Amino acid sequence: MKNVVFVAPPAAGKGTQSDILVEKYGYNHISTGDLLRAEVASGSELGKDLAEKMQKGMLISDEIVNSLLEKALMDERPFILDGYPRTEKQITYLEEILSRVNREIGVVIYLNVPENIACSRATGRLVCPKCNSVFHKTENKPKVEGICDNCGEALISRSDDTEETFKVRYNTYVENAKPILKYYESNGLLKVIDKINIDEVTSEIEKVIK
Ligand SMILES: [Zn+2]
């Protein structure tokens, strides 16, 4: 399986597709947010320092993120990189890290979901605060209204998912992603997926990762 860099605006279904690839093909899903949270949870010195910075809303340095990323990329399973690179500088960091661990990107996948569809998904989204499962008020209803199928916890809607704030988040993301996409298009790694339906997106992804 090819190593994947996943780029997608919020609510494009990146999490769902990542879960499918992990389950079906044994991918190692690497998200820099998860790496930071795992380091905090480990209780290490670095974790304590990170917890303090995150609490104060301070930016985490590239150096720290990169070192956690490098460690995660030493795992031999094929990887899905999620949420990185986000800047042109990080494109360069990633190339340096990959060459150190002797690996390469097989494909960069962009899930091109239009703003109105992403918005309706996001604003109807229900999240389980305990196990992080995601449901939707109309598209992917939990079996019992308001209750997580997996662990029975009461579901919440994320407070930042109002229509207005979502649109800002979406457009900011798309704007910032432009140079990243342009770069990976220029070196032939970019694959844009325009499908919306979850199964169709999965089958498009399967065509490019094998
Ligand atoms: Zn749950």
Residues whose N, C-alpha, C, O or C-beta is under 5 A from the ligand:
A	BS01	ZN	C128 K130 C131 N132 S133 C148 N150 C151 G152 E153
